[in-house]
Amino acid sequence: MSTHSTAEVLVGGVVLAAAIGFGVFATQATGLSQSSAGYELGASFRSLEGVTVGTDVRLAGVKIGTVTGVDLNPESYRADTTFSVANGIQIPDDSAVVISSEGLLGGNFVEVMPGGSLFYFEAGDEIEDTQGAVSLISLLVKFVAGDGSSE
């Protein structure tokens, strides 16, 4: 093996190590490496616009979990959603779940609005009090068309 091919092997090894390091960083930064270290809850929404598997679940602006499943219920025509909540976070059983927006151009996320109950949801429970996404486009169309009621 000549010095020329030894240098090529070393450079190739450095490039491969850098690629692996970048891959590990990317999975940690995006949260893909987080296993479901928590418990699952479910909710059913009229509209899930902008929410997909992997979307953040937040409580008071702090990420407490992620959306793990989205399916259309063929009987109710609602979006049945499952999401994980980190262990140690207890959600009162009178809480609501709302699809919120990060801003005018931001994405949507699932927001937990805690209630005041002394009892908590357990793994596999379904949250009944939900509010789906509000479509900004439909609101603008209503405003421009003058379909809103004025007092």
C-alpha positions in Angstrom: 0.0 0.0 0.0 1.5 3.3 -1.0 1.4 6.6 0.9 -1.0 7.9 -1.7 -3.7 5.2 -1.0 -3.1 5.5 2.7 -3.9 9.2 2.6 -7.0 8.4 0.6 -8.2 5.9 3.2 -7.5 8.3 6.1 -9.4 11.1 4.3 -12.3 8.7 3.6 -12.4 7.7 7.2 -12.5 11.3 8.4 -15.4 12.1 5.9 -17.3 9.0 7.1 -16.8 9.9 10.7 -18.1 13.5 10.0 -21.1 12.1 8.2 -22.0 9.8 11.1 -21.5 12.6 13.6 -23.8 14.8 11.6 -26.4 12.1 11.4 -26.4 11.6 15.2 -26.7 15.4 15.7 -29.6 15.7 13.3 -31.6 12.9 14.9 -31.0 14.4 18.4 -31.9 17.9 17.2 -35.1 16.8 15.6 -36.2 14.6 18.4 -36.2 11.4 16.3 -33.9 9.6 18.8 -36.4 10.1 21.6 -38.1 6.8 22.2 -41.6 6.8 23.5 -40.4 7.4 27.1 -43.8 8.3 28.3 -47.4 7.3 28.1 -49.9 7.5 25.2 -53.1 9.6 25.2 -55.7 10.0 22.5 -58.0 12.8 21.2 -60.4 13.2 18.3 -60.4 16.5 16.3 -62.7 18.0 13.6 -59.6 19.4 11.8 -55.9 18.6 12.2 -54.7 21.1 9.6 -50.9 21.3 9.9 -50.5 18.5 12.5 -48.7 15.3 11.5 -46.8 12.5 13.2 -43.9 14.1 15.1 -45.6 17.4 15.8 -44.9 18.9 19.2 -47.3 18.5 22.1 -46.9 21.5 24.5 -48.1 22.5 27.9 -47.5 26.2 28.9 -45.2 26.5 25.8 -43.0 23.7 26.9 -42.7 20.5 24.8 -44.0 17.5 26.8 -44.4 15.0 24.0 -45.1 14.4 20.3 -47.9 13.2 18.1 -47.4 9.5 17.4 -50.4 8.6 15.3 -53.1 10.3 13.1 -56.0 8.3 11.5 -59.3 9.3 9.9 -62.2 7.7 11.7 -64.5 6.5 8.8 -67.6 6.6 11.0 -67.3 10.1 12.6 -65.1 11.7 9.9 -62.9 13.1 12.6 -59.1 12.8 13.0 -58.3 10.3 15.7 -54.9 11.3 17.1 -52.6 9.6 19.6 -49.7 11.4 21.3 -47.1 10.6 23.9 -46.6 12.6 27.1 -43.3 12.4 29.0 -43.3 10.3 32.2 -43.7 12.5 35.2 -46.1 14.9 33.5 -49.6 14.4 34.9 -52.5 15.9 32.9 -55.7 16.6 34.9 -58.6 14.6 33.6 -60.7 17.8 32.8 -58.0 19.2 30.5 -58.6 20.3 26.9 -56.4 19.8 23.9 -56.3 22.5 21.2 -54.5 22.8 17.9 -52.6 26.1 18.2 -50.5 28.1 15.8 -47.0 29.4 16.4 -47.9 32.6 14.6 -49.1 33.9 11.2 -46.5 32.0 9.2 -45.5 29.4 11.8 -46.6 25.8 12.0 -49.3 24.2 14.2 -48.8 22.3 17.4 -50.9 20.4 19.9 -51.5 22.4 23.1 -52.7 20.9 26.3 -54.8 23.3 28.4 -54.7 21.9 31.9 -57.9 21.7 34.0 -58.2 21.9 37.8 -59.1 18.3 38.6 -57.3 16.4 41.3 -57.6 13.2 39.1 -55.2 12.6 36.1 -55.4 10.8 32.8 -53.7 7.4 32.6 -52.0 5.7 29.7 -54.5 5.0 26.9 -57.2 7.5 28.0 -59.0 9.6 25.5 -59.3 13.4 26.0 -62.8 14.4 25.1 -62.5 18.2 25.2 -60.8 19.2 21.9 -60.7 22.1 19.5 -59.5 21.6 16.0 -57.4 23.9 13.8 -58.8 27.2 12.7 -58.0 27.8 9.0 -56.5 31.2 8.4 -57.6 31.1 4.8 -61.2 30.5 5.6 -61.2 33.3 8.2 -59.7 35.7 5.6 -62.3 34.7 3.0 -65.1 35.3 5.4 -63.7 38.7 6.4 -63.2 39.8 2.8 -66.6 38.5 1.7 -68.3 40.2 4.6 -69.9 37.0 5.9 -69.1 38.0 9.5 -71.9 39.4 11.7 -71.3 42.9 12.7 -73.0 44.5 15.8 
